[in-house]
Amino acid sequence: MGNIFGKKKRSRVTEQDRAVLQLKQQRDKLKQYQKKITLQLEKERQLAKQLLKDGKKES
């Protein structure tokens, strides 16, 4: 019965593990930012096409 309430071993997070996690988080944030920028550019391209189609050129 002592095993039920015994202390569990802590998993140790090494500096390398932290560095890998940080790199993965940076990668994910960059991918999100890249997707956001790509969508914004596509939106602006569509707007530009529509304005040209309507004959309204912005200066």
C-alpha distance (Angstrom), angle and dihedral (degrees) to the residues before:
residue distance angle dihedral
M1 . . .
G2 3.78 . .
N3 3.79 89.4 .
I4 3.79 92.6 62.9
F5 3.77 94.1 61.8
G6 3.80 96.9 30.4
K7 3.77 122.9 122.7
K8 3.77 116.4 -87.6
K9 3.76 118.4 -131.2
R10 3.76 112.8 -105.2
S11 3.74 116.9 -125.8
R12 3.76 109.0 -127.8
V13 3.76 119.4 -135.4
T14 3.77 110.9 -148.4
E15 3.78 127.0 -150.4
Q16 3.79 88.0 -108.9
D17 3.81 90.4 55.0
R18 3.81 90.1 51.1
A19 3.81 91.0 48.4
V20 3.80 92.1 50.2
L21 3.80 91.0 48.5
Q22 3.80 91.0 49.3
L23 3.81 91.5 50.6
K24 3.79 91.6 49.2
Q25 3.80 91.0 49.6
Q26 3.80 90.6 50.1
R27 3.80 90.2 48.9
D28 3.79 91.4 50.9
K29 3.81 92.5 48.1
L30 3.80 90.7 49.4
K31 3.80 91.0 50.7
Q32 3.81 90.7 50.4
Y33 3.81 91.2 48.5
Q34 3.81 91.6 46.9
K35 3.81 90.8 51.0
K36 3.81 90.9 48.4
I37 3.82 91.9 51.0
T38 3.81 92.2 45.5
L39 3.80 91.6 52.2
Q40 3.81 91.3 47.2
L41 3.82 91.4 50.6
E42 3.79 91.5 49.2
K43 3.79 90.4 49.8
E44 3.81 91.2 50.8
R45 3.82 91.6 47.0
Q46 3.78 90.6 53.2
L47 3.79 90.4 49.0
A48 3.82 90.9 49.5
K49 3.80 91.3 49.5
Q50 3.78 90.9 49.9
L51 3.81 92.4 48.7
L52 3.80 91.3 49.5
K53 3.78 90.1 47.6
D54 3.80 90.0 51.9
G55 3.80 90.4 47.5
K56 3.78 94.7 -116.2
K57 3.77 110.3 131.9
E58 3.78 115.2 -173.2
S59 3.78 117.0 -140.3
